């Protein structure tokens, strides 16, 4: 579906969507919100992007990490090599894309990985209790307070897991349905 | 004992890796395991032979009263020694038999798994853990029979063995639980002392029937005998180990084990004697109708198992003594014969009795083993088989109303055993032949040593019966009888009736051997009977079962989403209406009607949005309009949630509606044209169903609201969500803290659903693909 207005608007709106979704996620403990709602808001941003630009474009823009690199020379020191790799990938990304010697390697973030990460976080937050000899899912809270996020604790971790999982599931469904 | 079992399981799963590292030498560690367990058991033997039963408990599921309880008495020791001793030889033999086979590691995995399970079965001191090991032997047997999985017959035989023994396993589980209920304990050592309680109990008869079903399927008793000859599709080491010496004797072991608990009643005795007798005769008869070495051995095994069951059924002291002696003798000579048959098959490429002659020259050591085993099987003088046969005859000739029938059964099987022993031990190897069967490769030490060792053990036991065997077997018989026994095994009993009968058996057996060709020619005439036999019934019932399952699946799972939803909703309505009808409170509408006057303006407006939208939805002929109208309904619902003070739910509803509409729009142009595929009356059926569901839900909610909500949950969560959960949003605190486990379950379902959608849409089957 090609609508110019939406297509342009969504590119500006996506960061706002994501920031708002994260805000909703952390707000959830004291006000309406939470991982599920936040995840849905975050997912809707990507779904609109897919709707206007097609799934391939969404994947290329948001779910792919390009790493540039070249094989280490035999006489090059290991730390020097690592430093150069960092520089290539962090400061001078744009230029390196056209460099002849530098090879491009892509890491594609499959939605299924996001689902798995979310599930791992959610289940892992419960294991913390087990480690300290408490029942599964026993909650632990820190004593200090961070603005916006609030008190960190295992339930927050759990909520982040839910958030990631919801985003992953919606993205997966959207991609599968629109790709055919 | 627990460590031995654990080591077995660990080594079993390490086998494929070991094969990758060690290549053909993999048999060394695999054989060392049973050998070391064997030696370990021997160190325990003096205590057991002194009359002490050893026990060992590992906590497993204490709340269910199921513990890994190990128990070693004479009977267990006999079986455990048999399993590990024979196991050592088989591990070596298998290394030679399947040398160079790419899946040898997997074979050792299955074989060790089986051995460990079998060991666990005989050492188990708790009938539930006994059952679990029992099932493990069935499963590993299935894997072993199906080892040559590229062949159709292997696969179907394996499945057959699994289905038959698995069916028996299910019956056994029920039976063991009933016994446990009757005896009020699942621990074997306690159960053994409560035999009189169990036999008097009302549950005795059903328990007996179920347990016998389990034992008979495992030990291939009539009418379940048919799986055993088919199981010969397995590689020969497996046939020798599982299907002659150990696994099929698990049923006999179970009967022997439970003799003090359940034995002694008329039902027990007559059933065992009848089924055992029929099996003995049938196995012996069928053995004369085949020319395949392994088939002959399989049928004589069935016959021997029948004889063992009969002996257990008689249940007198001499009969049980004869049972244990014959069991040991049979394991020794039948195992040898199977290994010899495997050697012959391996070297010549055929197992057809009529084509094998004069192999004594080319396979000297195998021939010697076969000769020794044959003489033991025929019951000739210095061998252990002779003692077994004598005792069996003595036991059957005891004073009892059935003595002549029982004797006839054992005499007949003895005769056939002699004939088979001559045919294999002598005919294949030593009979003078014009032209010996050519060999494809010379006899190998790894293949002939195990049978030679086994067969000479039979000779040594025969010559020195008092040395180790007598105390062991005496304790084994004691375990069944429950009282102290004194019996001495002796080779020579003097000239008496039994000796004369033994000689007569041998003589008649020789006659049967001479006329075996004549007997074979009758084989075709029995085809008519086979058609009615249990093997065919099994095939028919399997086919019928599959056809029935196909039909039921086609009826229930017809692939239309609407019929699934309709079924769910109909069932829901029916259940709720039923329970409301029976003892539900009555709705008092009169004073509730006043509440309508409190209706707020927004609520009326929302109602005015939803109802026309619904009617419009039914009339709509375009998909896009339908989706848009559905969206209107959904958003109105969200507004309702806001009105009634549930912002979290409202937000979720709004977002989900948005997503639904967007996703629908995404796939809109890929869907087929929007058409009414069903008849108008069909549609009204669904309208009616929805109306009924809506009406029912309304009614239920009205009734619920009729009573004041008397719940402390709300107050509890309200008080504690900030204090314990550190959050002011109660809904969220409940979701992520108080009931986080539920949420975890839900998100797991969500993840699985996403994978399911992927599978459904991506892995679309091509037409004609098998599901």
Interface residues (C-beta under 8 A of the other chain):
Chain A: X1 X28 X29 X30 X31 X32 X33 X34 X35 X36 X37 X40 X41 X43 X44 X47 X48 X50 X51 X111 X112 X115 X116 X118 X119 X122 X123 X126 X136 X137 X139 X141 X151 X153 X155 X156 X158 X159 X161 X162 X165 X166 X168 X169 X170 X172 X173 X174 X176 X177 X178 X180
Chain B: X647 X648 X651 X652 X655 X656 X658 X659 X662 X663 X665 X666 X667 X670 X724 X725 X726 X727 X728 X729 X731 X732 X733 X735 X736 X737 X740 X741 X743 X744 X747 X748 X750 X751 X753 X754 X755 X757 X758 X761 X762
